[in-house]
Amino acid sequence: MNKPQNELTRTRPVNRRDFLQASAVALAIGALSGKADAATAAVEWRNQQSGMTYRRLGRTGLMISEVVSGGDPIKLENYQHLNLALEMGLNYLDMAPAYNQGKCEEAYGKLLAGSSAKRGKVFLTTKISSFNRLIGQMYQDIFNGLPQEKKDAVMKRAAEMRREREVEKPGYYLTYFPNQQNGFNLAYLRGAMLKDYRHKVEGSGHCRKFITESLEASLQRAGVDYFDIVMCPHGANSPEDLECPEIVETFQQLKKQGKVRFLGVTSHNDPAGVLRAATAAGYYDVAMVAYNVINGGYPEEAIRQAAAKGMGLISMKAAHAVATHHKALQPIPDWRVQKINRVITGEMKAPMKAYLWVLQNPHIAAVISNLWDETFIKEKLSLAGKKVELQPA
C-alpha cells in the first residue's frame, strides 16, 4: 500500500527520546483527553513492505499491518518463525503477562534482542493482566462482610443488570475459551456495588500500584524501554470495568515517563457495551474486541461510532467463531461454518474466510491471529489487501 501523499511519514524509528519529546507536545495540546483529530494527526510507518497492506489505527496514527501477531502461541521455544512475518511486512506484536506466564513477553524480547533496528520495525502492545481479578476480589471481600440482607440485594441487582443488557444472548455471546463466562460474575458483582462501595476500592492506591508494577515487569521481560500501547483492562467484561479513575491517571504518569504511548482496552464479553463505554470515556485510543461473522451484527454500530471518534480498532476472535484449538470447545457448531461458507464462497478454509470477512469492514484496522508457525504466517498474511463480495448469510 502506497503512503498517502497528504500524510506525514517517519524516516526513522521512534526512540525513547523522540517519544518523550512528542509526549510533552501531546500533553500541551491535550491529546490525552482523546480529542485529537484522527484525520489530521501525523501517521507513523514501520516495516513497510510491498507485499503487505496497512491501515491507520485511528487517532494513534500508527499504520499497522492488516494481520497482526497474537501472543498465545509465542513461547521461548517458539518465536523464531516470526522473523518470516517481519520479512513479509507484519509490524505489530501483541503480548500479555498472562500468556504462557510471561514467557510470551520474554520470547518477543528475544526476537528483538540486540537490534534497535528490529525494535524500530514493530509496534508493541502489552496488557495489564489480572487487573479485573484484583479489583473484583476487592469488591468480593467487601461483599463477604455484608449482612445477608444486603448480600441478597446486591445479587438481585447484579442479576437484573446482566439480564437487562442481554450480554449472554446467543449469537452475541460466544465462548472462545474455557471458563470465559465466569468473567461476568465478578464484573456484575462490582457493577451492582459500585455506587455504594467504590470509595473503598477505587482510589485506594492498590490499582495504581498494580498497573505500574505490571507494566514495569512487562518492560523488563520484553527487554524494551517502552510499549506503544498498553491495554487496561485486559478482557473487560462490562462497561463498569472501565470506571476506575486510576487507570487513566496511572497511564498519564507512565506516558509522561516515556514508558507507554497509547491506552487501549480489550473485551471478549459484551464487546459492544465495553466499546461504547471506551468511546464515551474519551481517553481510550485503541480497542481490541471480539468481532466476527457470528456476533458481527451486535457490535457494528458501536464500531462505527468508535471509529467516528477516532478510536483505533482491532478485531480478535475472528477465526475462533468457526474454529478452535481448545479441545473442550470442539467441535464448533456446524451451522457457524456453514454460515461463513455461504457469506464467502470458494474453497478457502473457514478460518481464512472468517479473517477475510472482518477485513471487509473499513472501520477495523487489523485482525489479530495466532501465528503458530511459518505455515500459519504464509496463510494468514496472504489475506492482506484481499477484497471479496460478501454474499447474503
C-alpha positions in Angstrom: 0.0 0.0 0.0 1.5 3.3 -1.0 1.8 6.1 1.6 -0.9 8.8 1.0 0.8 12.0 -0.1 -1.1 14.1 2.4 0.1 12.1 5.4 3.3 12.6 7.2 5.7 9.7 7.5 8.7 9.0 9.7 12.0 8.3 8.2 13.5 6.6 11.2 12.0 4.6 14.1 10.8 6.3 17.3 13.3 6.1 20.2 12.5 6.9 23.8 14.0 10.5 23.5 11.7 11.2 20.5 8.8 9.7 22.3 9.3 11.8 25.5 9.6 15.0 23.4 6.5 14.1 21.4 4.6 13.2 24.7 5.4 16.7 26.1 3.9 18.3 23.0 0.9 16.0 23.1 0.2 16.8 26.8 0.4 20.5 26.0 -2.3 20.3 23.3 -4.5 18.0 25.4 -4.1 14.8 23.4 -4.7 12.7 26.5 -8.3 13.8 26.5 -8.9 11.7 23.4 -9.9 14.9 21.4 -7.1 14.6 18.9 -8.3 14.9 15.3 -7.7 11.5 13.7 -7.9 13.0 10.3 -5.0 15.4 10.8 -2.7 13.6 13.2 0.6 12.5 11.7 1.0 8.9 10.7 3.8 6.6 11.6 5.1 3.8 9.4 7.2 0.9 10.5 8.5 -2.1 8.5 6.6 -1.1 5.3 6.9 -3.9 2.8 5.4 -4.1 -0.7 3.5 -7.4 -0.1 1.6 -6.1 3.0 -1.4 -3.8 3.3 -1.6 -1.3 6.2 -4.3 0.6 7.8 -4.3 3.5 10.2 -5.0 2.6 13.9 -7.3 5.6 14.5 -6.0 8.7 16.1 -2.8 7.0 17.2 -1.6 7.4 13.6 0.1 4.0 13.7 0.0 2.4 10.3 -0.4 -1.3 11.2 -0.4 -4.4 9.1 -3.8 -5.8 8.4 -2.8 -9.0 10.1 -1.0 -8.7 13.5 0.6 -11.3 15.7 -1.2 -12.7 18.7 0.7 -13.8 21.8 -0.9 -17.1 22.7 1.5 -19.4 20.7 4.6 -17.4 21.4 7.0 -19.1 23.8 10.7 -19.2 24.4 10.9 -22.4 22.3 8.5 -21.0 19.6 9.2 -17.5 18.3 11.9 -17.5 15.6 9.4 -18.2 12.9 8.2 -14.6 13.4 11.2 -13.4 11.5 9.4 -14.5 8.4 6.4 -12.5 9.4 8.6 -9.4 9.8 10.1 -10.1 6.4 6.6 -10.2 5.0 5.6 -6.8 6.5 3.9 -7.6 9.8 4.7 -4.8 12.2 2.5 -5.3 15.3 3.2 -7.7 18.2 0.6 -8.4 20.9 1.6 -9.8 24.2 0.5 -10.0 27.9 1.8 -11.2 31.2 -1.0 -13.9 31.2 0.3 -15.5 28.0 2.4 -18.5 29.0 3.1 -17.0 32.4 5.1 -14.1 31.0 7.2 -16.3 28.7 5.4 -14.7 25.7 6.9 -11.3 26.5 10.3 -12.9 27.1 10.1 -14.6 23.7 9.2 -11.4 21.9 12.1 -9.8 23.7 14.5 -12.5 22.3 13.0 -11.9 18.9 14.0 -8.2 19.1 17.2 -8.6 21.3 20.4 -6.9 20.2 18.8 -5.0 17.3 17.5 -1.5 17.8 16.6 -1.7 14.1 14.3 -4.6 14.8 12.5 -2.8 17.6 12.0 0.1 15.2 10.2 -2.2 12.8 7.3 -3.1 15.2 4.6 -1.6 17.4 4.5 -3.4 20.7 1.4 -3.9 22.8 1.1 -5.4 26.3 -1.8 -5.7 28.7 -2.4 -5.4 32.4 -3.4 -9.0 33.0 -5.4 -9.9 36.2 -6.4 -6.2 36.8 -10.1 -7.3 36.8 -9.3 -10.1 39.2 -7.6 -7.7 41.6 -10.4 -5.1 41.6 -13.1 -7.8 41.5 -11.7 -9.5 44.5 -11.6 -6.3 46.5 -15.4 -5.9 45.9 -15.8 -9.6 46.7 -14.1 -9.1 50.1 -16.4 -6.2 50.9 -19.4 -8.3 49.8 -18.4 -11.2 52.0 -18.6 -8.9 55.1 -22.1 -7.6 54.3 -25.1 -8.8 56.2 -27.3 -11.3 54.4 -30.0 -8.8 53.5 -27.5 -6.5 51.7 -25.9 -9.5 50.0 -29.3 -10.6 48.6 -29.9 -7.0 47.3 -26.5 -6.9 45.6 -27.0 -10.3 44.0 -30.5 -9.4 42.8 -29.2 -6.1 41.3 -26.3 -7.9 39.6 -28.7 -10.5 38.0 -31.0 -7.8 36.8 -28.2 -5.8 35.2 -26.9 -8.9 33.5 -30.3 -9.9 32.2 -31.4 -6.4 31.1 -28.3 -6.0 29.0 -28.7 -9.4 27.3 -24.9 -9.9 27.4 -25.3 -13.6 27.2 -27.8 -13.6 24.3 -27.0 -16.5 21.9 -25.3 -15.2 18.9 -23.9 -12.2 20.7 -22.1 -14.1 23.5 -19.8 -16.8 22.1 -17.4 -18.9 24.2 -13.9 -18.5 22.9 -12.0 -20.2 25.7 -12.9 -22.4 28.7 -14.5 -20.7 31.8 -14.8 -17.4 29.8 -18.4 -16.9 31.1 -17.2 -16.7 34.7 -15.8 -13.3 33.9 -19.3 -11.9 34.2 -19.6 -12.9 37.8 -17.2 -10.5 39.5 -17.9 -7.9 36.8 -21.6 -7.7 37.7 -21.0 -8.0 41.4 -18.8 -5.0 41.1 -21.3 -3.2 38.9 -24.1 -3.8 41.5 -21.8 -2.5 44.3 -20.1 0.4 42.5 -22.4 3.2 43.7 -22.2 2.4 47.4 -18.7 1.0 47.8 -16.4 2.4 45.0 -14.9 4.8 47.6 -13.5 1.8 49.4 -11.8 0.3 46.4 -11.1 2.8 43.7 -8.7 5.5 44.9 -7.2 3.2 47.5 -3.9 3.1 45.6 -4.0 -0.6 45.0 -5.0 -0.2 41.4 -2.3 2.3 40.6 0.4 0.2 42.2 -0.8 -2.9 40.4 -0.8 -1.2 36.9 2.6 0.3 37.5 4.2 -2.9 38.7 2.6 -4.9 35.9 3.9 -2.6 33.2 7.4 -2.4 34.8 7.6 -6.2 34.9 6.5 -6.4 31.2 9.1 -3.9 30.1 11.8 -6.0 31.9 10.6 -9.3 30.4 10.4 -7.9 26.9 13.7 -6.1 27.2 12.4 -2.7 25.9 12.1 0.7 27.4 8.6 1.5 26.2 5.4 0.0 24.8 3.4 1.6 22.1 0.1 0.5 23.6 -1.0 -0.8 27.0 -4.4 -2.4 27.3 -6.2 -2.0 30.6 -8.4 -3.7 31.5 -7.2 -6.9 29.7 -10.6 -8.6 29.0 -13.2 -6.1 30.2 -16.4 -7.9 31.0 -18.7 -4.9 31.4 -18.8 -1.1 30.9 -18.2 -0.7 34.6 -14.8 -2.4 34.3 -13.6 0.9 32.7 -14.8 3.1 35.5 -11.7 3.1 37.6 -10.2 6.6 37.5 -6.8 5.2 38.5 -6.5 3.5 35.0 -6.2 6.8 33.1 -4.4 8.6 36.0 -1.7 5.9 36.1 -1.5 5.8 32.3 -0.9 9.5 32.2 2.0 9.2 34.6 3.5 6.3 32.7 3.2 8.2 29.5 5.0 11.2 31.0 7.8 8.8 32.0 8.1 7.6 28.4 7.0 4.1 29.2 3.9 3.9 27.1 2.3 5.9 24.3 -1.4 5.0 24.0 -4.1 3.5 26.1 -6.3 0.6 25.0 -8.8 -2.0 26.2 -9.7 -5.5 25.2 -13.0 -7.3 25.5 -14.4 -10.8 24.8 -17.6 -10.5 26.8 -20.1 -7.7 25.8 -17.7 -6.2 23.3 -20.4 -3.7 22.1 -21.1 -2.4 25.6 -17.4 -2.2 26.5 -16.6 -0.4 23.3 -19.4 2.1 23.8 -18.0 2.9 27.3 -14.5 3.3 26.0 -15.7 5.6 23.3 -17.7 7.7 25.8 -14.7 7.9 28.2 -12.7 9.8 25.5 -9.2 8.7 26.7 -9.1 5.2 25.2 -7.1 5.4 21.9 -7.5 1.7 20.9 -9.9 -1.2 21.5 -9.4 -4.8 20.6 -12.8 -6.6 20.8 -14.3 -9.9 19.8 -15.9 -9.2 16.4 -16.6 -11.9 13.8 -19.1 -13.3 11.3 -21.3 -14.8 14.0 -21.6 -11.9 16.5 -20.9 -9.2 14.0 -24.4 -7.6 13.8 -24.4 -6.7 17.5 -21.2 -4.6 17.8 -21.5 -3.0 14.3 -23.0 0.3 15.5 -20.6 0.6 18.4 -17.7 0.0 16.0 -18.9 2.7 13.6 -19.3 5.2 16.5 -15.9 4.4 17.9 -14.2 4.8 14.5 -16.0 8.1 14.0 -14.5 9.4 17.3 -11.0 8.4 16.1 -10.5 5.2 18.1 -8.3 2.5 16.5 -10.0 -0.9 16.3 -8.6 -4.4 16.1 -10.7 -7.5 15.7 -10.0 -10.5 17.8 -11.6 -14.0 17.9 -12.4 -13.6 14.2 -11.4 -17.2 13.4 -12.5 -18.6 16.8 -16.1 -18.2 15.8 -15.6 -21.0 13.3 -12.6 -23.0 14.6 -10.8 -23.5 17.9 -7.7 -25.2 19.3 -9.4 -25.6 22.7 -10.4 -29.3 22.9 -13.1 -28.6 25.4 -14.9 -26.4 22.9 -14.7 -28.8 20.0 -16.4 -29.4 17.7 -17.5 -25.9 16.7 -21.2 -26.0 15.8 -21.5 -26.8 12.1 -24.0 -24.0 11.4 -21.3 -21.4 12.0 -19.0 -23.0 9.4 -21.9 -23.2 7.0 -22.6 -19.5 7.5 -19.1 -18.3 6.7 -19.1 -20.6 3.6 -22.3 -19.0 2.4 -21.1 -15.5 3.0 -17.7 -16.1 1.3 -17.9 -18.8 -1.3 -15.0 -20.9 -2.7 -12.5 -23.5 -1.4 -10.7 -21.3 1.2 -10.6 -22.7 4.7 -13.3 -21.4 7.1 -10.9 -19.6 9.4 -9.3 -17.8 6.5 -12.7 -16.7 5.3 -13.5 -15.5 8.8 -10.5 -13.2 8.9 -11.3 -12.0 5.4 -14.9 -11.2 6.4 -13.6 -8.9 9.2 -11.2 -7.2 6.9 -14.0 -6.1 4.6 -15.0 -3.6 7.3 -13.1 -0.4 6.7 -13.6 0.7 10.4 -11.4 -2.2 11.5 -7.6 -1.6 11.3 -6.5 -5.2 11.6 -7.3 -8.8 12.7 -5.2 -10.5 15.3 -4.1 -14.0 14.5 -2.2 -16.7 16.4 0.7 -17.4 14.1 1.8 -20.8 15.3 4.4 -21.5 12.7 5.6 -20.5 9.2 2.7 -22.2 7.5 0.2 -20.1 9.5 2.2 -17.0 8.7 2.2 -17.6 5.0 -1.5 -18.4 5.0 -2.7 -15.6 7.2 -0.5 -12.8 5.9 -1.6 -13.7 2.3 -5.0 -12.3 3.2 -3.8 -8.7 3.4 -5.3 -6.5 0.8 -7.8 -9.0 -0.5 -11.3 -7.8 -1.3 -14.3 -10.1 -1.7 -18.0 -9.6 -2.4 -19.9 -10.8 0.7 -22.9 -12.9 0.0 -26.2 -13.0 2.0 -25.9 -15.2 5.1 
